[in-house]
């Protein structure tokens, strides 16, 4: 999602490859959490926390672009 937003706002076409390894890692971790916490009240919170970690990764990748473009 961020990749498209950045490229659209600087009027450029995205290049490179998506970080499939990171996406696969997050999917695998989510499956582990779902299996471990199935039926527990903490399941939603654990999944949200895991998703927040993925967002931090995106922010870390795009923060330099914002700085360099200023």
C-alpha positions as CSV (number, residue, x, y, z in Angstrom):
1,X,0.0,0.0,0.0
2,X,2.7,2.5,1.0
3,X,4.8,1.7,-2.1
4,X,1.9,2.8,-4.4
5,X,1.2,5.9,-2.4
6,X,4.8,7.1,-2.5
7,X,5.3,6.5,-6.2
8,X,2.0,8.2,-7.1
9,X,2.9,11.3,-5.0
10,X,6.3,11.7,-6.6
11,X,4.9,10.9,-10.1
12,X,7.2,7.9,-10.6
13,X,6.6,4.3,-11.5
14,X,7.7,1.8,-8.7
15,X,10.7,-0.3,-9.6
16,X,12.2,-3.3,-7.9
17,X,10.7,-6.3,-6.3
18,X,8.2,-6.5,-3.4
19,X,9.7,-7.9,-0.2
20,X,8.2,-11.3,-0.5
21,X,10.5,-12.8,2.1
22,X,9.2,-10.3,4.7
23,X,5.6,-10.9,3.7
24,X,6.0,-14.6,3.9
25,X,7.6,-14.2,7.4
26,X,4.6,-12.2,8.6
27,X,2.1,-14.7,7.2
28,X,4.0,-17.5,8.9
29,X,4.1,-15.7,12.2
30,X,0.4,-14.9,12.0
31,X,-0.4,-18.6,11.4
32,X,1.7,-19.5,14.4
33,X,-0.1,-17.0,16.6
34,X,-3.5,-18.1,15.4
35,X,-2.7,-21.7,16.2
36,X,-1.2,-20.9,19.6
37,X,-3.9,-18.5,20.7
38,X,-7.0,-20.1,19.0
39,X,-10.0,-19.4,21.1
40,X,-8.1,-17.0,23.5
41,X,-9.2,-13.5,24.2
42,X,-5.6,-12.4,23.4
43,X,-5.8,-13.6,19.8
44,X,-6.9,-10.3,18.2
45,X,-4.4,-8.3,20.3
46,X,-1.6,-10.6,19.2
47,X,-2.5,-10.3,15.6
48,X,-2.8,-6.5,15.8
49,X,0.6,-6.3,17.5
50,X,2.1,-8.4,14.8
51,X,0.6,-6.3,12.1
52,X,2.0,-3.2,13.8
53,X,5.4,-4.7,13.5
54,X,5.0,-5.0,9.7
55,X,4.0,-1.4,9.5
56,X,7.1,-0.4,11.4
57,X,9.2,-2.2,8.8
58,X,7.4,-0.3,6.0
59,X,7.9,3.0,7.8
60,X,11.6,2.2,8.2
61,X,12.0,1.6,4.5
62,X,10.1,4.7,3.4
63,X,11.3,7.3,6.0
64,X,14.6,7.9,4.2
65,X,12.7,8.6,0.9
66,X,10.7,11.3,2.7
67,X,13.8,12.8,4.1
68,X,15.8,12.7,0.9
69,X,12.9,14.2,-1.1
70,X,12.7,17.3,1.1
